[in-house]
Each structure stands twice: as C-alpha cells, then as structure tokens.
Amino acid sequence: MKWTDKLLRWIARKAVAATLKRSESYAAAKSSRMTGNWLAASDTVNNIISSSSATVRNRIRQLVRDFPYFARAVNAAVDYTVGPGLVYQARIRTGQDIQLDQKAIDAAESEFQYFNDEADAEGKLSFFEMQQLAKRQDCECGEFLLVRIDRKIIGRRFPISYRMYEPDWLTSSVTSVVKKNSVDQGVEYDTASGIIEAYHFTDPDGWGKAVRVPASHVIHGFKTLRPGQRRGISDLTCGVLVAKDLSSLMDSELSAANMASKWLAFVESADPMARQMGLQAYDDNLKIEELENGIIEYLRAGEKVTLSNNPRPGANFSPFVRLVLCMFSVSSGIPYEILSGDYKGLSFTNGKMIRNDFSHALRPQIARMVRHLCLPVLGQWMDVAVLSGRLKFPDYFSDRSKYLRSEWQSPGAETIDPLRETKAWAEQIKTRLRSPQEFIRKVTGRDPEEVLDEIQQFDAWMNERGLTLEKVSNALANNPAALGAAETTKE
C-alpha cells in the first residue's frame, strides 16, 4: 500500500470520527445554516443583570402604565399572592410539647396588630400594604428593598419601622470600602466568602452622597436563578418583547378600524380649473370637505366622486391576539382566562384544572414572600417588642425559634361550584385526609379561630331568639344548575 493511500485512509477515519462526535453532542449546541450567527451570551449572572436590569425595569414599568394586559398580569400576581395581606398567626408552643401556648399567642398577635399599622416609617402604609408594594416591586423590578429604621417616634408603640426603596437607588459609586470587600450594583460583599455585608443607597434624582447601610438593617428579597446572584430580575422579562409587539399590533388595528369607520371621498374633475374658479375666496385653503348622511351633491359635467374602501380588521385578528396572549400568559405565569377576562366555553372540569394549576404555581411565590419579607420583619420586630417590655417572654433569647414559629395566612380561592367542592372537602375531612382548618384557610383565606368565634356568637344569637337552622341537603340532585352545566368546552 502506497503512503498516499495510507494518508487518505487516515484522513477519512479522522473525518468519520469528527462526524460521529458532532452527532453525539447536544442538538442545542450544533451550528447550522438555520442557527446562523447565534452566539449566546456567556457571562456571570451578576454581569448580565447589571448590564440589562435598568433597561428591563424601565420597559416593564412603561408597559404596566400603557398596556392593559401587562398591568393586569402585575395586578393579578399581587392579588393572588398577597391579596389583602399575609396575616400573621403565631404558633408558639409550651416547651417541647405540641400543645399551643394560647396566652403567648394572643399576646404576640395582639401586639403585632399595633405594629401592622405603624410598620411604615413614613406613616402612610400598613404592613399589609407594604407586602402588596413589595410584591409589585418584585414583579416590575425583580426585587424589593426595605431598610430598618431604629427610632422612637412620638405616638408609636414600637421604636422600629421600615422604609421601602426602589432598586434604582442602589449605586456602585462608592469612594471607599473595607479592603477585603467589593461593591457590585450597590451591594457590598466579602470577596472571599461572598457574604453580603452592606448596601449603598443614593437618591437617583439628587446630588446626595451614597449612604452605607449594614446588611443587618436591609431586607432584600428576590428570586435566585443562579448561584452567586446578588440582584434580582423580573419574571416578566421574557414577555416584554411579546407584550410590546402585541401592543403595537393592537394600536395599529384600532387605528385601522377607526379610519375604516370614517368617510373618505376623492373628487375627480375633467376641468379642475373651472372647479377652483367656482369656489369662493375664503375657500382657498379648504382641502377637505365633510360628507354627511342624506346630502345630495350635484356634480358638474365630467366630475366623479369615489369613496375609498378602508378594510376593517379581518376575522383572523381575534384568534391571533388570543394566541399571543397565551404566549404572554406562559411567560407571566398568569392563566389566560385571568389575564384576558375571557371565560367563554369553560366547563367546571376545565375551570377546576386551571384553578389547581395556578394554585400550585402560587405556592413557591407565597413561600418566598413569607421567607424573604414576613419572617425577617417578624424576627426583628419581636426582638424589639421583648426588649421594650411589650411582650413578656422571659426565655425568648434562649429559645428564640419557639416564639418565632408562625403561619402566614395567604388569600383563599373561592370554589367554582360550591356544592360539588364542599361535598368533596367534607368527604376528605370525614376520612381524615384533610383538616377543617385547611379547608377554611385554603377556601376562605380566613383564620379558623375567627370563623369558630363567629359561629359561636351566631349560635348564641339564635338561642336568644329561639331560632334553629334547618339542615340543608348537599345532594347534587338539589342543584339543577350544577347538573345542567355543560361539561364540554366550546371553542
């Protein structure tokens, strides 16, 4: 065999090996004429957020101001996650026993109600409203910031309050920091460990000097997407361009429909000079005339009037808008029906499925609001309440976790078909698969103790008046509306 044949055979084997290697790699990493010059950004998460966050925030804010569906997405996220407010329910126990310490619970909840009304340093918002604003900031900016203010204010019960800041106030324009620390997007952190030690704030509209606030006085909440992330980015980011394109499309279609609803006529004349001579002097600059209903115009010889035919939006416009809204619904995490207000053709089964999926998707969001906002505020407030003598917990600092044990009541979701769902809940409670407390919290969003107190009071009123409640049948046969509901979805 000649050396040239050996060389060709070696080259062929190399080419086959390279082809096999390419075919065994991830398809998403392959390059072809269809992918073009697609070069994905390869950078740290903090550099990507730093270069894009300001533009993303401003675009989302503008869409919330101007585009109804975007505003609806943010409002729905706030309403279904926080609602009227996440309500504090203490779960303090007596030592290691599972028995609840009702006396300590009543004291903690009573004092927290006072703090709820004075949590805002400026005195404008309650803690419930601060929760709503924090969630709105989380949707629009991807993060929220609260700074603790330790100051006794006349007329207030506790020397602690919070001031909320927008993420735009964080700045990296810092003259000096501790030698071992670095500052990234206004966040000062230890270079070796990555532990956040302080935040640097300044007024973006003023000439104020940057102020360093220790991390222990700042509550910074955001969704962590990659390890080492120090700032947040909105979950609505991937839907910004879709929403902008849909907004432009709808504006164009509305303008076209508006123009199509108007008269537009062109007058053709064989002798334009004679027509102009017939106009009076004050009509020299008149370019457009109005054509009203019931008007008969006598034209000169050779003149003709042609009405323009402006096309209205076609029949495919609505299905296309629905498709784009479904895309935006996926990116925003809000069901299409809630986002658009379009409930046409939904059956009980479909509505229940949508409700269950949305409820499941809300759980981590509610849990993150509790962990990043409610629990830090509760811990700092209770420290101050015990030190100031408002709460008499002698062993608080030796067993702090016992007193901080709590639940936060989220908004409930009313049933779609009360008879069917209540009957199903009753069966699960009867078989010990669910508890009555869970039903009250999940469906009504209320404190079970308050519900029982109201029932007890109502029963007392009934006894005083010598009245009784008749037993109500929960059989589906007594609910013609439920039996008559269509179970098929109309397209």
PEGIVEN-V69939 format. One record per helix or strand of 3 or more residues. SS is the DSSP state (A for helix, B for strand). FROM is the first residue (numbers start at 1). LEN is the number of residues. If there is no record, write none. Layout:
((SS:FROM:LEN) (SS:FROM:LEN))
This chain:
((A:3:22) (A:27:3) (A:45:22) (A:68:14) (B:87:4) (A:102:16) (A:127:15) (B:143:8) (B:160:6) (A:167:3) (B:181:4) (B:187:4) (B:196:6) (B:211:4) (A:215:3) (B:218:5) (A:237:24) (B:265:4) (A:272:7) (A:281:3) (B:304:4) (A:316:17) (A:336:5) (A:348:40) (A:400:5) (B:406:4) (A:418:13) (A:436:9) (A:448:17) (A:476:3) (A:480:5))
